[in-house]
Amino acid sequence: MTTSRDTGPGLRERKKQQTRETLSWAALRLTVERGLDAVLIEDIAAEAGVSPRTFNNYFEGKAEAVVWRHFDRAARMADLLRERPAEEPLWDAVIHAVHAVHAHAGDEQRSPDPEWTAGVALLVGEPALQGAFLKASAAADRERALAIGERTGTDPDKDMYPTLVSAAIGSAIDVATRHWLRADPPVPLGGLLRAALAEITAGLPEPGR
């Protein structure tokens, strides 16, 4: 999992990011529809309108393509954290960044389609994807920790604080997502994210006290 992003203003960088996003979406859609074993790299490339060689220039395999958006959202959050005013309290900046990323993806405005969430739920439990998910999660944690370290004057390689905060954010997103997948009737992910982050910022008070 590459831990750098094409953040430069150049046309080439924007096109590369767009191609990576298109390939990842194609891999995710096809895997939800058919199951990972029934999807070939050639299928993903065709769905995205590129050649298999182009796919191989961006991803090491279909599992990495499927989980790439997990890392990309964390990288976007890190970018947004860096853009927030320096005087803004850290957790206010975190909440803004998380909500902005998920609002951009439409999670704030809509309830998910039950067939889609059922497919994603199966995907999350796919054994063949677990290694790729863990790798993407580690890269995501690192990206957030680096941005938090910059805001707080701490070093993720020396201080626990930025890594602990990053892990807390990742856990909140993971828990909210799993509740989102199980919700009946369906609900927008954005509301669950707000609730999870509110619990963390309140210090996870014991229920009923």
C-alpha positions in Angstrom: 0.0 0.0 0.0 1.6 3.2 -1.2 1.6 5.8 1.6 2.0 8.9 -0.6 -0.7 10.6 -2.6 -0.7 12.7 -5.7 -1.5 16.0 -4.0 0.3 18.3 -6.5 -1.6 20.7 -8.7 -0.4 19.3 -11.9 -2.7 17.8 -14.5 -0.7 14.5 -14.6 -1.1 14.0 -10.9 -4.8 14.7 -11.0 -5.3 12.2 -13.9 -3.3 9.6 -12.0 -5.5 10.0 -8.9 -8.6 9.9 -11.0 -7.5 6.7 -12.7 -6.7 5.1 -9.3 -10.1 6.1 -8.0 -11.9 4.7 -11.1 -10.0 1.4 -10.8 -10.8 1.1 -7.1 -14.5 1.8 -7.6 -14.6 -0.8 -10.4 -12.9 -3.4 -8.3 -15.3 -2.7 -5.4 -18.4 -2.8 -7.5 -17.5 -6.0 -9.2 -16.4 -7.7 -6.1 -19.6 -6.8 -4.3 -21.7 -8.1 -7.2 -19.7 -11.3 -7.9 -17.4 -12.1 -5.1 -13.7 -11.7 -5.1 -12.8 -15.1 -6.6 -15.1 -14.4 -9.6 -13.5 -11.1 -10.5 -10.4 -11.0 -12.7 -8.0 -8.1 -13.1 -9.0 -8.0 -16.8 -12.7 -7.5 -15.6 -11.7 -4.6 -13.4 -9.7 -3.0 -16.2 -12.5 -3.4 -18.7 -15.0 -1.9 -16.3 -12.7 1.1 -15.7 -12.0 1.5 -19.5 -8.3 0.9 -19.3 -5.9 -2.0 -20.0 -4.8 -4.7 -17.6 -1.3 -3.2 -17.9 -2.6 0.1 -16.6 -4.2 -1.6 -13.7 -0.9 -3.3 -12.8 0.8 0.2 -12.9 -1.5 1.3 -10.0 -2.1 -1.8 -7.9 -0.3 -5.0 -7.0 -3.5 -7.0 -7.2 -7.3 -6.9 -7.0 -7.4 -7.0 -3.2 -5.3 -3.9 -3.0 -7.6 -2.2 -5.5 -10.7 -3.1 -3.5 -9.4 -1.7 -0.2 -7.6 1.3 -1.6 -10.5 3.7 -0.8 -10.1 2.9 2.9 -6.6 4.3 2.8 -7.5 7.2 0.5 -10.1 8.5 2.9 -7.6 8.6 5.7 -5.1 10.4 3.4 -7.8 13.0 2.6 -8.5 13.4 6.3 -4.8 14.0 6.9 -4.8 16.7 4.2 -7.8 18.4 5.6 -6.3 18.4 9.1 -3.3 20.2 7.8 -5.6 22.8 6.2 -7.5 23.6 9.4 -6.6 26.8 11.3 -3.6 26.2 13.6 -5.5 27.7 16.6 -8.5 25.4 16.2 -8.7 22.7 19.0 -7.4 19.3 17.7 -10.7 17.4 18.1 -12.7 20.1 16.5 -10.4 19.8 13.5 -10.6 16.1 13.5 -14.4 16.1 13.5 -14.5 18.6 10.7 -12.1 16.5 8.6 -13.9 13.2 9.2 -17.3 14.8 8.4 -16.0 16.5 5.3 -14.5 13.3 3.8 -17.7 11.3 4.4 -20.0 14.1 3.2 -18.0 14.3 0.0 -18.7 10.6 -0.4 -22.4 11.1 0.1 -22.6 9.3 3.5 -24.2 12.3 5.2 -27.1 12.7 2.8 -28.4 9.2 2.0 -29.3 5.9 3.5 -27.5 3.0 1.8 -29.2 0.5 -0.5 -29.8 -2.8 1.5 -28.4 -4.9 -1.3 -25.2 -2.8 -1.4 -24.6 -2.9 2.3 -25.2 -6.7 2.3 -22.6 -7.0 -0.3 -20.1 -4.8 1.5 -20.8 -6.7 4.7 -19.8 -10.0 3.0 -16.8 -8.2 1.5 -15.6 -7.1 4.9 -15.6 -10.7 6.1 -13.8 -12.0 3.0 -10.7 -13.9 4.3 -8.7 -13.2 1.1 -9.1 -9.4 1.8 -8.0 -9.4 5.4 -4.3 -8.9 4.7 -5.0 -6.1 2.3 -7.4 -4.4 4.8 -4.8 -4.7 7.6 -2.1 -3.2 5.3 -4.4 -0.3 4.3 -5.4 0.3 7.9 -1.8 0.5 9.0 -1.0 3.0 6.2 -4.2 5.0 7.1 -3.2 5.1 10.8 0.3 6.4 9.8 -1.1 9.2 7.5 -3.4 10.5 10.3 -0.7 10.2 12.9 1.7 12.3 10.8 -0.9 15.0 10.4 -1.8 15.0 14.1 1.9 15.1 15.0 2.3 18.2 12.8 -0.6 20.0 14.6 0.5 19.0 18.1 4.3 19.3 17.8 4.7 15.6 18.5 6.5 12.8 16.6 4.7 9.6 15.9 8.0 7.8 16.0 8.8 9.0 19.5 5.6 10.1 21.1 2.5 7.9 21.7 0.0 10.7 21.5 -0.5 11.2 17.7 -0.7 7.5 17.1 -3.2 7.0 20.0 -5.4 9.8 18.5 -5.1 8.3 15.0 -6.1 4.9 16.4 -9.1 6.3 18.2 -10.3 8.0 15.0 -9.8 4.7 13.1 -11.7 2.8 15.7 -14.6 5.3 15.7 -14.9 5.0 11.9 -14.7 1.2 12.0 -17.3 0.8 14.8 -19.7 3.3 13.0 -19.2 1.5 9.7 -20.1 -1.9 11.2 -23.2 -0.5 12.8 -24.1 1.1 9.5 -23.8 -2.3 7.8 -26.1 -3.9 10.3 -28.7 -1.1 10.6 -32.3 -2.0 10.0 -33.8 0.1 8.6 -30.8 1.6 6.8 -29.4 4.9 8.1 -26.8 7.3 6.8 -23.2 6.6 7.9 -22.6 10.3 8.7 -24.9 10.3 11.7 -23.2 7.2 13.2 -19.8 8.8 12.7 -21.0 12.0 14.5 -22.2 9.8 17.4 -19.0 7.8 17.6 -16.8 10.9 17.6 -19.0 12.6 20.2 -18.5 9.6 22.5 -14.7 9.8 22.1 -14.5 13.6 22.6 -16.6 13.3 25.8 -14.1 10.8 27.1 -16.3 7.7 26.6 -18.4 8.3 29.8 -19.9 5.2 31.3 -23.6 4.8 30.1 -26.1 5.9 32.7 -23.7 8.1 34.6 
